[in-house]
Amino acid sequence: MLSQILAVVIFIAMFVEIVRERIPRYAVALIAGGVTLVVVFLLAMQSVPAVMEALSFHSMGELTFWYTGHTVVNEMNEGINWSTIIFISGMMIMVEGMSEAGFFDWLCLRLAKMVDYRPVPLLICFMILSAVLSMFIDSITVILFLAVASVRLAHLLKFDPIPLIIAEIFTANLGGAATMSGDPPNIIIGTALGLTFWDFLQNTGIIVLVGLLIIVPYFYFCFRKELKGGVGKAGLQGMSLDPRAAISSKLKFAISVFIFVFAVVLLTTHAMTGLTVATVGVIAAILTLATNRAPIRLLKRVDWQTVLFFIGLFVTVSGLEQTGVLEAMANGIAAITGGKLSLMVIIIIWLSAIASAFVDNIPFAATMVPVITSLSTTMGVDLNTLAWTLSMGTDIGGSATPIGASANVAGTAIAAREGHPISWGRYCKYSAPAAGIVIALSMVMILLRY
């Protein structure tokens, strides 16, 4: 009982400090993880094996961690999910290589040129681009370069970039929900439950497609008046926005595109090849570093703080799991629903959405994966259905507020840095209703389909 109380107190304290944002969240997570190891596992439980389980180094020594053959392996463990850590790290390295080669600047400018640099068509183009890229690259990275490109274009074309950034953030989270490699919560859910890229695409991907058909017109009608005007192409001087100017080296550009396409192919076929997502991440990282003239400089540019945040988070969540707190949560949901899958779907999707709107959806997803696993085991309901429910709830619910998802934090931070701060009121005015629409749509589609 003492260990459970301590685990809950540490977890709540971590959440509070993450929301307050006074200390870097990676530091908060690492401190919480360290306190969990010492106070919960060593002092309260007096269990060294619990510490080893939380650190989970042994998982990387197993063949199935890197290669599963043609069998689906459930990678859930009660500690650090090293598959998620290695995959995210590898993709971050690959994306830094693409950024250095000018790929993202070239892509944004190419699209802008196609629509003659008109703000309203740019809004539609960038929303679709944000959603599509977030299916293959994590949504945080997509927003990092899209927000910068939007501000740059807005300054030159004389329009307010905030509508573009708000719409891009939402569609990045929406598009990321379609695949396993898009939003961080999906990476956590997929690696933990042994799901594949195609599993997500065939289930959450269909919901996202329908949602995108609704959300693009929604933001168009919200922002079309605000974006009218701008100097347009005629007001530009020379070729200051020539897409070719973004490419410093054609060879480096071609290599980065090849690595990206190769990584996407490996991701989409990993269920057939038997290569795990951890292996795909390692391959992408090795190819990027091997073809870069300054690999050390490239590594320094990677956001390692996010990786450290994940590590601390997994250890803290392990405290809840190994002390039985998450099992108790699952039993509570089971008691409320009476084992009815439809009620579980309704409760999980709205609970996930509301919680993820106010606390980062990454720790919430990591917390809920063991809960839905326990629900499936004890109540005999389909685990995959609960996984799609949790995925849509956390991914879309996290879009509702500026702090709900890491992509939101990154996008609003860039806007503020460039002189365009986005207030809570303005952000939530547009994104909260959009989140409600997509969550309601997701709930209906899941209930009808499963």
N, C-alpha and C positions, 0 to 999 in steps of 0.2 A: 504493500500500500504506500509506504514512504517513497519507494522508487518511482511509483506512478505519479505521485504529487510533485516530486522534484522534476521529473521529465516534463510535465505539463507546465510548471512554473517557468522552466528554462525556455520552453518553446514559445510561450506567451510573451516572455520578456524579449525574446529575439524578434518576434513579430512587431511588438511595440516600437522597438528601436529601429527596425527597418522602415516603418511608416514615418517615424519622426525625422529620419534622414539627417540626424546630427552627426552620426558616425558612418563612415563608408559601409555599405551593406555587406561587403565581403568580409570586413573585419568583424562585424556583428555576428555573422554566420560562423566564422572560424572560432570566435570566442565561445559562442554557444555550443559548438561541437566539442571544443576542448573541455568545457565545464561538464558536458554530458558524459564524456569518457571518464572523467575523474570522479565527479560527484555521484552520478547515477550508477554507472557500471562498477567502478572500483570501490567506492565507499558504501553506497546503499546496497547494491547487489553482491558486492565482493566477488565479482566474476571476471576473471581475465579472458575466458572464452567469449564473453559478451563484447569485450573491447575488440577482439580479433574479428568477430563477426561484423561489428560496426565498420571497421576499417576495410574488411573484405578484400585484402590483397590476394588471398588465395584464389579468388575467382579468375584473375588474369593468368594463372598458371594452368588453367584447364583448356583443353583443346577446343571445346565447344564455345569458349569465349571468342575465339578467332574464326573458327570454321565449324559449321553445324552439319555439313553434308546436306542431305535432303530431308532432314527431320526438323520440325519446329521445336525450338528449345525455349522453355520458359526461363527467362533470365532474372526473375525476381529474387532478390536477396534482402536480408535485414540490415543493410549497411550501404556504403558508398556504391552507387551504380557506376562502375568504371567504364562500362560501355558508353553511357551518356557522356561522361567526362572526356574520354578519348575521341569520340565522334565530334563533339562540339569543338574541341581543340583543333582537330584536323581540318574541319571546315573553316574555322577562323583563320588558320594559316593560309588555306587556299584562297579565301576571299581577300586577304591582305595582298596576296600576290596579284589577284585580278585588279584590285584597286590601284596598285602601283603601276600596272600596265595601262591604266587609263580606261579600262573596260566600262566601268559604271558611268563615268563622265561622257564617254562616247555614246553610250546607249541613250542616256537622257537627252543629250543634245541632238542626237539623230531623230528621236521622237518629236522634240520641240520643232525641229526644222520641218518635219513632215506636216505639221499643223500650222505652219507659218507663224509660229510663236504667239498664237492667240490664246489668252488665258483660259477661256471656257473649254475649248478642245484639249488644252494641256491638262486641265483637271481630270477629264475623262481618261485621257491617255495614261496619266500618271497613276490613277486609281487602278486601272487594269494592269499596268506594268508592276505596280506594288504587289498586287494579289498574285500574279503569275510568278514573279521572282521569289516571293515568299514561300512558294510551294517547294522550292529547291534549296534556297539559302535561308538561314534563320532570319526571322522578321526584324530582329534588332539591327543586323547588318544592312538589310534592305533600307530601313528608315534612316540609318546613319548617312548613306550617300544620297538618298532621294531628297531628304530634307535640305541638305546643303545645296543640291542642284536646284531645288524649288526656290530657295532664297536668292540664289545667284540669278536665276532667270527673272524673278520678281523685281529685283533691283534694276535690272536692265530694261525690263518691259513696263516698269512703273505700275505694278499692281500689288495687292496685299497677299503675301505668301501663306498667311495663317489658314485660310480655307483649304489650300492644297495640302498643307501639312496635316491638318486634322483628318481629311479624307484619306490621305496616304497611310496614316497610322492605323485607321480602322480597317482598310482593305488589306494592309499587310498582315494584321492579326487574323482577318477572315481567310485570306489565301493560305496563311500558314497552317490553319486548321485542316486543310485538305489533305496534307501528307504527313508522314512521320518526321520528315526533316525540316518542316517549316517552323512551327512555334516550339519553344523549349518544353512546354508541358507535354506536347505530343512525343517528343524525343524520350522523355521520362516514361510516359505511358507505354510507348512502343517497345523500348528496350526491356522494360520490366516485365511485360506480358508476352514477349515473343511475337509481336505483331510485325508485319512487313510494310514496306512503302505502299504496295498495291492493296493491302488490307485497308489502310486508311483511305486511299484514293477511291476505292470502290464503295466506301461507306460514308465517311465524313466528306469526301470529295464531292459527292452528289449533292449533299446538303449545302456545301459552300457554293457550288455552281448556281443553285437556285437562289441562294442568299445574295450572291453577287449581282444577279439579274434584277434584284429589288434594290440593293444598296447603291449601285451606281446612279440610277435615276433619282434616288432619294437625295444624295449629296448634290446632284446636278440642280435639283429644284431648290435646295437649301442655299446654294452658293452662286447661282447663275447671275444674280443681280450685283453681288459684291465684286464679281470678277469682270464685269463689263468694263470696257475701256482698255487701258494699256496702250503703249505706243505702237505695238505690232511690229511686223517685219520692216515696214517702211521707216520706222523711227530708229532703226539700228544703224550704227556706223560701221562700215567695212564688214569684215568677216570675223568679228569678235566672238561669235558663237559657232564657228565652223567645227563640226564634230571631229574632223580629222586632226584638229589642233590638240585634241585630248590624247592622241596616241603619240608617245615619244619614240617608241620603237615598235615597228610592225612585227618583228620576230617575237618580241616579248608578249605582245598583244595576242598573236596567234597561238603561242604556247599556253598562255593563261586560259584562252577559250577552249583549247583542246583538253586541258586538265579538268576544267569545269564540266564539259560534256561527258568526259570519261567517268568522272565521279557520279554524275547523274545516271549514267547507264549502269554503273555498278550498284547504285542505290535501288534502281527500279528492278534490277534482276537478282538482288541478293538472296531472295527466297529460292531461286533456281540454282544459283552458283554455290550457295552454302556459305558465302562470305558474310560475316556479321557486319553490323554498322561500324563497330570499332575498327575492324580491318579496313573498311572503306575509308574511314577517317584517316587512318595511318597512311594508306596508299596516297590519298590526296595531299597530305602534308609532305610526304617524302618527295613526290614528284615536284611539288611547288618549290621546296627548299633546294632540291637538286638542280633545278633549272634557273635559280635566282643567283645573281652575282654577289649579293650581299645577304646571305641567309640569316646571319646574326641580327642584322638591322631589321629584317623582316620579322623575326621572332620577337624583337623588342616592341614592335608596334602592335602585337596581338593583345587583346584585352584579357590578360591573365587574371584580372580581378574577378571577372565573371566565373572563370573556372574555379577559383578558390571559393567563391560564394557557393557554388554547387557542392563542393566537397564538404564544407561546414554544414550546409543545409542537410545533406544526406545523413551525416552523423547525428545531427539533432533529431531528425525524424526517426532514426533508428532507436533513439531513446524511447519514443512513444510506442514504437512497434514492439520492441523486446520486453517492455514492461506491461504490455497487454492493454494499453490505452486505446489503440486503434481498433483492437478486437471489440472492446466495449462500445466504441462508436458504431461499429458495424452491427452489433447486437441491438443497439438502440434504434437504428434505422430499420432493421428487420422487424423489431417489435411494433414500430409505428405503422409499417406498411403491411404487416401480416404476411410477408413473403410474396406479395403481388408485384410482379415486375413493372407493371404500368405505374404504380405508385412510387416505386423506387426511381424510375426514370424521371418522374416529375420532381421528386424531392431532390435528387442528386443534381439535375441540370440547373434548377433555380438556386439551390444552396451554393453550388459551384459558381454560378454567375454572380450572385450577390456578394459572396465572400471575395471572389477574385476582383471585383470592382474596387474594393477598398484595401486589400492586401495583395501583394505581388502574386500572380497566378502560378509562378514557378514553385514556391514552397507549398502552396495549397495543393497543386497536382501531386507533388511528391508525398504529401500527407495522405491524400485520398486513394492513391493506388493500392496500398495494403488494405484499406477499408473496403473497396469494391471487390478485392480478391477474397477477403474474408466473407463478404456477403454472398458471393457466388458459391463458395465452398459450403457455408452453413445452410443456405436457403435453396441451393440447387438451381439458381437462375443463370442465364447465359452471361458469362463474363465479358464477352466481346460487346454485347449491347450496352452494358454498363460502361465499358471503356469509351465507346463512341459518345455516350451521354456526358461523361466526365470531360472528354476532349472538347466538345462544343461548349459546354458550360464554362470551363476555365478560359479557353481561348477567346470566346466572344464576350463573356462577362468582364474579362480583363480590359476590354476596349472601352468600357463605359466611362472611366475616369482617368485623369492624367497619371495616376500612380498604379493602375491596375495591372499593367504589363511592362516589361522592360523596354519594349519598343516605344511605348507612350512616353516613358521617362526620357529616353534618348531623343525622341523627336521634339518634345517640348523644351528640352535643355538646349538643343541646337537653335531652335527658334528664338529663345531668350538671349542666347549668346550673340546672335546676329541682329539683335535689336527689335525683335518681334515677340515679346512675351505673350503666352497664351494663358488667360485666366481660367480658373476652375469653372466659372460660370459659362464662359464662351465655349470651352471644350465640351462640358457636359450637356449644354443646350442641344448640341448636334449629335454627339456620340452616344449619350445614354439612351435616347429613343431608338437609335439605330441598333444598339445592342439588344434592347427589348424586342424589337421586331425579329431579329435573327434568332434569338433564344426561343421565342414563341414558335417560329417556323421550324427550328431544329426539333423541339419537343414534339410537335405534331408529326413531322416526318419520321422520327424515330418510333413513335407509338404506332403509326400506320404500317411501317415497314417490318417491325420486329414483334 
